Amino acid sequence: IKKDLLSRTSRFRLCAMNVTEMILILAVVVILLAFRFKKCQAAPNQVARLNRVKNASLIFSACLWVTFPLGAYWFFGFLFGWPGLAHDSLRIVVSHNHVYSSPSEMPPEIFWLMVVRQGLAFCAGGMLLRLFWFYGKGVLFSAKNATCIRFLGYYLIIDWFINYQMQGLLRDMDLSTTPLFGGLLIIFIAWIMDEGRKIQEEQELTV
């Protein structure tokens, strides 16, 4: 039975992508695309490049809008015992040896930390949608863009600390530092983008 449970848990963890990893990947892709467009901004085919950025942003936005209902179903399904796709009930994996199929199985402090963590994940998803909305409108370098990217960096760091606290309470550490350093990197890149925007605006005013 224990072996079967571990096998099902492994399949569950492979099928369900971690929200922080997904946001980290999307944020890095968005930043790289923005820098690439900025570098080629003076090219003759600027309009065509801008249209490609807009189309890519619309595709990413559509993907996020699909994941939002799935994420909401997973979260509320766990709370209210709705059926899952691969199991009789939806599960939440806190660490390798702590898999919960209902809120009653979770210690109270773990449950509330999990609720806070999922709430922050929905906020981060909304901020990512806002960023893609700006890109879809052709707004690539503004203070609002930098604010969205900076928020995603802070989210990854806060989410890592919440996860660290949960696993520390369970005395079962199964944690990667990738979101922590990724969040710091995203905050640093957002700062560079914002400073570059300010320099460009000052040069335009000077001219």
N, C-alpha and C positions, 0 to 999 in steps of 0.2 A: 504493500500500500504506500509506504513511504517513498519507494523508488518511483512508483507511478505518479505520486504527487509532485516529485521533483521534476519528472519528465514533462508533465503538463505545465508546471511553472516555467520551465525553460522555453517551451513553445509559446507560452503567453508572453514572455519577455521579448522573444524574438519578433512576435507579430505586432506588439504595441510599441511604437517609437516614443521615446521619452520626449515630453513637450519641450524641455530645456534644450535638448540636442537639436530638435527641429527648428526652434527659434534661432539658435546659434548658427545653424547652417544657412537659414534664410537671410539672417542679418548680414552675415559675411558675404553672401552672394550679392545682396542689394548694394552693399558698400563698394564691392569690387566693380559692379556695373556702373555705379555713379562716378567713381574715379576714372574708369575707362572712358565714359562719355565726356567727362570734364577735360581729359587729355586730348580728345579728338574734337573738341567743340569748334575749333576754327576750320574744320574741314569743309569742303564745298557741299558735301551731302549731309549737312547738319540736320536738315529737316527729316531726312530718311532715318538718320540715327535716332533722332528724338521719337519718331514714330515707332521704331523698334523697341525703345525703352518703354513707351506707353503700352504697346501690345504685350510685352513681357510682364509688365506690372498687372495688366488685366488678367493674364493667365495665373499669376501667383495669387491674386485676389480671389479668383474663382476657386482655386485649390483650397484656400483658407476658409472660404464660405462653406465648402463641403465638409471640412474637418470640424467646424464649429458645432453643427448638430450632432456629429458623432461623439465629440468630446463631451457635450452636454448630456447626451444619452448615457455615456459611460459613467459620468459622475453621479447623475441623479438615479441611474439604474442601480448603482452600488448602494446608494442611500436607501432606496425603496425596494430593493430586491427584484428588479426587473431581469428577465432572462438575457443571457449573453449569446454571442454567436458561436463560440467554441466551448462554452461551459453552461451548466444549468443556471449559474448566477455570475454576475460580473465581479471581478476581483481587483484588488489594489495591491501592488507589490511595493512594500516599503524597503525591504532588504532581501537578501538571498533566502534567509530562513524565516521570513515573516511575510506571509501572503494571507490577505484577509478577503473573505467573501461576503462579509456583512459588517455594518458598523458596530454591532453588539460584540463582535470578536475583538475589537480594537480597544486598547486602554484609552480613557477619556482624553488625556493630554495628546496622544498620538492622533486621535480623531480630529481634534480642533486644529492641530497643526496641519493635518491633511486638508481640512476645509480652507484654511488660510492659503495654503500652497496652491490649491486648485483655483481659488478666487484670483490670486495673482496671475496664474497662468491664463485665465480668460482675459484679464486686463492687458497682459502682454500681447495676446492675440489681437485684441482690439487696437492696440497701438501699432502693431505691425500692419493691420489693415489700413489704418490712417496713413502710414508711411507710403504704402503702395497707392493709396488714393492720390496723394500728392504727386507721386511719380507718374501716375496715369494722367494727371492734369498738366504734366510737363514742368512741374515745379521740382527741380532736382537739387538746388542748393539754396536753402533758406534756413532761418533759425528754427522753424517748425520741424524740418527734416532732422536737424541735429538733435532737437529735443526728443523726437521719437527714437532715434538710434541710441541716445544716451539712456533713455528709459529702459530699453531692452538690455543694455549692459548691466544696469542696476538690478533689473529683474533676475538675471542669471545669477548674480552674486547673492541676492537675498534668498532666492530659491535654494541655492547650494547650502546656505547656512541653516535654513529650515530643515532641509533633508539631513544635514549633519546632526541637528538637534534631535530629530526623530530617531535616527539610527543610534545616537548616543544613549537615548532613553531606553532603547531596546537592547543595548549592549551587543549590537550586531552590525559592525561597520562594514559596509559594502558600497564604497563611495569613490567616484572619480573626481579629480580636481579640474577636469577639462572645462566644465561650466564656469568655475571660479576664475580661471585665467582667461577664458574666452570673454567673460563679462568685462574684466579689466581692459582687455585689448579693444573691445568695442567702445568702451567709454573713452579710451585714448584716441581712437580713430575719429569718434564724434567730435572730440575737442579740436583735433587737427582740421576737420572739415569746417567747423564753425569759425576757427581762427582764419582759415583761408578765405571763407566768405567775407569776413570783416575786412581783410586786407584788400580783397577785390572791390568791395564797396567804397573803401577809402580812396583807392586808385581811380575809380570812376568819378568820384566827387572832385578829385584833384584835377582830372582832365577837364 
